[in-house]
Amino acid sequence: MSYRLLSFLTDVENVVQATAAATNGPRWETARIVDFHARLARLSFRQPATAGGGWHGHVQLQHFSLADGRICLKAHLSWVGRETPRTIEIYTVPGLDWVAQARQVAEAWFVGPPAAGTSVGPALAATG
């Protein structure tokens, strides 16, 4: 799963950059931290200096195995200055399309945080 963790992070970053380009937005500067041993990764997005600079938000990933042996990837989306994060859980099932799941996580991050006081549960639990 270590390879998927980094690949998933790359896919999320690529979709966010493509979405920004498609909307004529600035190209985000990014910073990554990956700990394969702890099965954790974080992708941070920063606005370029020409767009005001400053950190805008993060996508944090946690990979773990469930009791039944399946793999779960939890994505925690957060935005600077907003107290309402969003958590998305992805469970492996036969035929799971990791790239499509990364696209949905990136799109959820790009849309922004839910309204304050809104309860947001797992938006992307792949089932089978």
C-alpha positions, 0 to 999 in steps of 0.5 A: 500500500505504500506505493498507492499512498504516494500515488494517491497523493500525486493523483490528488495534487494533479487533479487540483492543479488541473482544476485550477488551470481549467478555471484560470486560477493560479497554480498551487505551490505544494509541500508533501510529507510522507511517512511510509512506516506510519502509513501517513501522508500530507499534501499542503497547498499554498497560494503563489506569492502573486496571488497573496501567498499563504497556506490554504489547506491540506489533504492528510491521508491515513492508511490502515487495515481493517479487522477483515483484512481490507484496506481503508484510506482515510482522507482528512481535508482541511482549510486554513482559517476554517474550523469545519474539516471534511473526512472521506473514507475509501474502502477497498473492494474488487475493481476499486478505481484509485484514480477516480477516488483520488479525483473525487477527494481532490474535487471535494478539497477544491470545492472547499469546506462545508458550511459551519455547523454542517455535519459531513460524514464519509462522502466516498465509501466505496462499496461492493 
